[in-house]
Amino acid sequence: MSVKGEKSTVSILDRACGCALLHQGGEADVYALACGDERYALKWYHKGCRFDASVVDRLRHLNIPGLYRVRESGTRENTPYLVYDFIEGVSSTETSMPVAVALKLLRGVAQTLDALEKEGIHHGDISPANVLLCKAGNGLQATLIDCGIVGPGTLTYAAPERFQGKCASTQSDLYSMGLLLFRWVAGQDLLESEGYDDIASRALAIESVDVTSRLYELDCCNAQELSALEPLWKSLLRVRPEDRAEDFDELDELIEIAISSIAVGEVTVQTALQKFASEGSIEKMGQKFPVEENSAFPYRKYDAENKKINLKIAILALSGLILIAMAFFAYVGTKSSDIDETGNLLLLKSRSLDSVEPEEENSLNTASDSVPPAMLKDLPTPVSE
């Protein structure tokens, strides 16, 4: 199997020398793979789950800031799998953050999604678990993972139309970003799921939810921040796609206005990011590669060198069998001609024995043989009655 995105022709799965289980999810289990000095993440899908192969194939050729790098994808042992660069970051489900930090990170996500959209790809599963917070210098950067989902994605972040079987779109991703922003600021989900039908009906009633009042009750924003966020809820959390922001450029403008409305400049936002990153919460979340943890590989490794050796042995064995078969048939062919010759001799012998009669007949035959041919002409010819 060829490795997609790699120069080597050996699969990353088979080059891996270490494995550690990172996460067990409803859709797939995620492992860290060590291949010498290289580090990867393996998403090993559960039975009945898969990814959109057309999206993943396009992702393999992209290198967009704020987006994970897909290195290999395929099927092993009837199980779909995806391999991407290991990202030293932490899921954004683990923490709440100041409004300025949340807006700054959301703006980065919007820019990544805008670049992705220009490649004809929509994420389809924007959720805190799929946005990793990574250190970037003294600050933070949001990195998106898990594009190409099949189905509505994380239900509590899915747009209403996704429950109707519609494909991911810019508008569905914008809706999910509104719920993502609320989670980052409030530290909890805006919609709680009690099953597929329940969350689908809640999504259809999203406009009846007073988001500003919810944030006020949670006491996580001041009055100025609540006011600055209000236009975002009205542009993102709408039932009909056409009522939401037009695209990510418009969202970027709305975020810029919100940041200005809370009376903080770019320098202040960067300072807030650095402070948030240095508080120690990110360091405690285990974003480093688990070098000392070991798990069993979820698949059987394929040793290319051993297969080459086994293939050579098989070829030599087959060649030997062919030579033996040829020698056998040559031998049998030779013996068959001897048998035929012997049979012919026996047949001739039997015929000669059949021609030997009693002595009188032999004498007659001998006498007749001694009569000259001229005298035989004059003898009467027997007439049959």
Secondary structure, 3 states (H helix, E strand, C coil): CCCCCCCCCCCHHHHCCEEEEEEECCCEEEEEEEECCEEEEEEEECCCCCECHHHHHHHCCCCCCCECCEEEEEEECCEEEEEEECCCEEEHHHCCCCHHHHHHHHHHHHHHHHHHHCCCCCCCCCCHHHEEEEEECCEEEEEECCCCECCCCCHHHCCHHHHHCCCCCHHHHHHHHHHHHHHHHHCCCCCCCCCHHHHHHHHHCHHHCCHHHHHHHHCCCCHHHHHHHHHHHHHHCCCCHHHCCCCHHHHHHHHHHHHHHCCCCHHHHHHHHHHHHHCCCCHHHCCCCCCCCCCCCCCCCCCHHHHHHHHHHHHHHHHHHHHHHHHHHHHHHHHHHHHHHHHHHHHHHHHHHHCCCCHHHHHHHHHHHHCCHHHHHHCCCCCCC
